[in-house]
């Protein structure tokens, strides 16, 4: 089962309304994505905590509908 880019982005935006989200389908198969998520919610969190927050936003779809996600998280400049 593949996941549409729009669904992936919607899940992330639901958890992080302020987020800038850029998603690339790495193989064109809907299973392998790279995502950059920039949100003030990450301020004060280490990279592992930031990634865990994004994975939690995916509501268990990682490993099922979504096979692989290369994730980059950032805090916006000035936040």
C-alpha positions in Angstrom: 0.0 0.0 0.0 1.4 3.4 -1.0 0.7 6.7 0.7 0.0 9.9 -1.4 2.3 12.9 -0.8 -0.9 14.9 0.1 -1.8 12.5 2.8 1.7 12.5 4.3 1.8 16.3 4.3 -1.7 16.6 5.8 -0.7 14.3 8.7 2.4 16.4 9.4 0.5 19.7 9.0 -2.3 18.5 11.4 0.3 18.0 14.1 2.4 21.0 13.3 0.1 23.8 11.8 3.0 26.2 11.5 5.3 23.8 9.7 6.9 24.3 6.4 6.9 20.9 4.8 8.7 19.8 1.7 8.3 16.2 0.5 10.0 14.3 -2.3 8.9 10.9 -3.6 12.3 9.3 -3.9 11.4 6.4 -6.1 8.0 7.4 -7.6 6.4 4.5 -5.8 4.6 6.3 -2.9 6.6 4.2 -0.4 10.0 6.0 -0.2 9.9 9.7 0.7 12.3 12.4 1.9 10.7 15.1 4.0 12.0 18.4 5.5 9.8 19.7 8.3 10.5 23.2 9.8 8.5 24.0 12.9 8.8 26.1 16.0 7.5 23.0 17.9 11.0 21.5 17.6 12.6 24.3 19.6 14.5 23.0 22.6 14.2 19.4 21.4 17.1 17.3 20.1 17.1 15.7 16.7 15.8 12.3 18.0 13.0 14.0 19.9 12.1 16.0 16.8 11.9 12.9 14.6 9.9 11.1 17.2 7.4 13.9 17.2 7.0 13.6 13.4 6.7 9.8 13.5 4.0 10.2 16.2 2.1 12.6 13.8 2.1 9.8 11.2 -0.2 7.8 13.5 1.3 4.3 12.9 1.5 4.5 9.2 5.3 4.2 9.2 6.2 0.6 8.3 2.7 0.0 6.8 1.5 2.5 4.2 4.8 4.3 4.4 7.9 2.1 4.0 10.7 4.6 4.2 11.0 8.3 5.2 14.3 10.2 5.1 13.5 12.9 7.6 15.2 16.3 8.2 13.7 18.5 10.9 14.6 22.1 11.7 13.6 25.0 13.9 12.8 28.2 12.0 15.4 30.9 12.1 14.6 33.4 14.8 12.4 30.9 16.8 
